[in-house]
Amino acid sequence: MAELRVGALPEAALAAAAKFHAEILPEALRCLAGQANHVALVFPPADHSHRAWRLAAIQSLAREYAPVRVNALVSDSQKAIAAALGYLEIAEGITGQLLELDDRGAGEVLSSPP
């Protein structure tokens, strides 16, 4: 799995989408052109106005590069990100998803060993 961390983006959704497409998308395309069977992008948290453009980008990449899986996580918690990446590694049918993570108060994450 290739993991691509998306750094800080502008607060305004349109400006953030423009920066993502101009600066981050080329790196994601390089990952997809490589030998990875799954690419996971990790976005920093943002307000609800960012969900639509992020989901559209991830779904478009997943359709274009199938059977390579493309998913995205939204979190600033390294523990939650690590748990979700571990889950995605073994969940071979999941692609085109934008998973917003919250490890505050949700309880212990339980999963089956691979």
N, C-alpha and C positions, 0 to 999 in steps of 0.2 A: 504494500500500500504506500502510495506517495501522499505525504501530508504537506499542505501548503497553508502557511499562516498568513492571513490577510492582516496587515498592520492597520494603524489608525486611518480612518477615512473621514471626510468632512461630515459635519452634523446634518446638513441638509441632504435629503435622500437623492435628489437629482445630481447634486455635485458629487456625492459618494458614488453613485452609479457610474458617472462619467470617469472618475478617477479609477474605479475598479476596472472598467472596460479598457481604459488606456494603459494602465500600469500593471495590473494583476492578471488580467485575462491572458496576455501573452505568455506569462509564466505557467499558468494552468494549461494552456495549449501545448507547451513544451513537455509538461508532465504527461499529458495524454498521448503525445506522440511517442513517448518512451515505452518502456517495457512494463509499466505498472498495470495491474489488473483492477486497481481501485484508486481513485484520487479523492482525497477528503480535504476540503477547504475549511479553514477555521476562521470565522469572522468574530470580531469583537462585538459585544452587545450594542444595540442601537434601538431607537424607538420603533414603534409599529410601522412607521412610514417606509422603512427599509425592507420590510418583509417581501413585498411584491417583486421588486427588482432582483433581489437576491434569489428568490425561488425561481423566477423566470430564467435567470442565468444558469442556475444549477440544472434545471429541467432540460433546457436547451442543450447543454453540454452532455447530459446523460443520453439524450436521444441521438445526438450527432455521433457520439463515440461508443455507442453500445457495440459489443458486449462489455467494454470497460465500464465499471461502475463509478458514478460520480455522486458524491453526497457533500453536504456542508453541515457544520456545527456552528452554533452561536453561543459563546460562553467566554468568560474570563477566569473560570475555575480550572486550573490544571488537572485537578483530581477528576472533575466531571468530564473533561475532554478526554483524558486517558481512558476512563471507563467506557465512554461512547465509542472511541476508536477501537477498543478491544472488542466491543459488541459488533461493530460494523465489519471487523475483520472476519468474523465467523458467520455473519448474517448475509449469505451470498445473494439473496434475492432482493436486497434493498438497494435501490438506486434512484437518483433524482429527488432526494429528500433534503429538506432544510430543517434540521433538528435544533430547536432552541432548548438549551440545557439549563437546569436550575438544581443545584445540589444543596440548596439551603432549605432544610426541613423536609425534604422528600423521603428521607430514610435511607437505609443501606441499599445499595444496588446489588441485586442478586442475579447471578447468571450461571449457566451451566458451563462446566469446563469443556474446552474444545475437544 
